[in-house]
Amino acid sequence: MTTANFRPLSSYIEYPVDEMKQRATSFRKDMQRRRTVRHFSDRPVPREIIEECLLTAGTAPNGANLQPWHFVVVSDPRVKHEIRVAAEEEEAEFYHRRAPKEWLEALAPLGTDEHKPFLDIAPYLIAIFGKNHSELPDGRRVKNYYVHESVGIAAGFLIAALHNVGLVSLTHTPSPMGFLNAILDRPADEKPFLLLVTGFPAEDAQVPVIQKKPLEEIVTFI
Ligand code: IYR
């Protein structure tokens, strides 16, 4: 059994209350500017920027610090195209056969359909996998905990990190996503969680006019 090893919390910063308020508001405003974008430019993005954002994602709190995630960053146009073909096949099935009417109605305001040109155009497709098991440094294979929660939080960090550097992203969820294991050669124990499309927005990018719920609707203080 490994024993716990503690050190002082030296990275913590406390701000005066006024500064806390300012920071809360300025972060809220900056995050409110973020939009999910489906119209991408093919302009390249330096890989080290993506690497930095992925390191931020890797700081996410997670089950037993087993860090149950793996990110595959796809920039090879041939692999991107393979993903597009497979995703569009699933999506055509979804939009024309599988999706219940109620789901299609919920999606109508977003104007989505089975065509996914952004999978060819955007410079990076980041396939995010949740790992059900980890390999410890001593070679032992152990179970991971709270995989969905952990990977979801890491994905949120990544989306915020990309936004912070002036990139846009799309949380794409072709369903089912099993084809990502085959194309990206990932083991069956890893489950695709999200395909995060990222890059610069197209110059004529448009976004749907939608509203976020007000505080009273999403929060209860007791
Ligand atoms: N996966 C499909 C459908 C879709 C589902 C939800 I929930 C969305 O918020 C958006 C789209 C697609 O990507 O088009």
Boltz pocket constraint, residues with backbone or C-beta under 6 A from the ligand:
constraints:
  - pocket:
      binder: B
      contacts: [[A, 91], [A, 94], [A, 107], [A, 110], [A, 112], [A, 113], [A, 114], [A, 171], [A, 172], [A, 173], [A, 174], [A, 175]]
      max_distance: 6.0
